[in-house]
């Protein structure tokens, strides 16, 4: 009886211990759930700045794919995103390219967005817009003053097209305004400023005689060698040979000649 009673008592103790452990686990679970709910309430009342809710990895992959698709579409359309939603064209027309070439001609500080009156006249002359009959240099200057702003000294690309349209109506009177403008555009597209070559000296007998160094006399003859090349300072100033033992020694190498004995004749 004593052994069976002790076994029953041990079983009761084990049962009580397991119940106490289950109760403690339930208590910790309920406490953790309450802490989580309190944390959510506090977070809703006082949100953390610069924080965003966590999103699953699939949503991040989807956003990355959409961004890549948007960049590819922008590249195919020939545009690139700039600041504040602006888009810069990658390619420009041939007419605008010619406008920029003439706009920066002769001016290292020019940006190519505006053109002065001098380069405007050169463009009309180099591209053949001025024919000397229907359009003269005076007509070009009058149109330039007409399209530009009163206080400005340059014209923009839009004003440049407006000035070409004015000249086109005068140059091609038998055509419509659109066709006349297209004809003038074709005359300018792809053109660049014509740079004049260096002026060459005229080869005349008088010039050849004056530049022939073999016929020079006096002190001028000493300034050139046999090939006609200038000697520099040696041809203008008398220089002393200071290669001797003392300054001004002019007989370098003469001592060996004096002391050298003449060869003896065989007996």
Buried (B, 14 or more C-beta within 10 A) or exposed (E): EEEEEEEEEEEEEEEEEEEEEEEEEEEEEEEEEEEEEEEEEEEEEEEEEEEEEEEEEEEEEEEEEEEEEEEEEEEEEEBEEEEEEEEEEEEEEEBBBBBBBBBBBEEEEBEBEBBBBEBBBBBBEBBEBBEEEEBEEEBBBEBBEEBBEEEEEBBBBEBBBBBBBBBBBEBBEEBEEEEBBBEBBEBBBEBEBEEEEEEEEEEEEEEEEEEEBEEBEEEEEEBBEEEEEEEEEEBEEEEEEEEBEEEEEEEEEEEEEEEEEEEEEEE
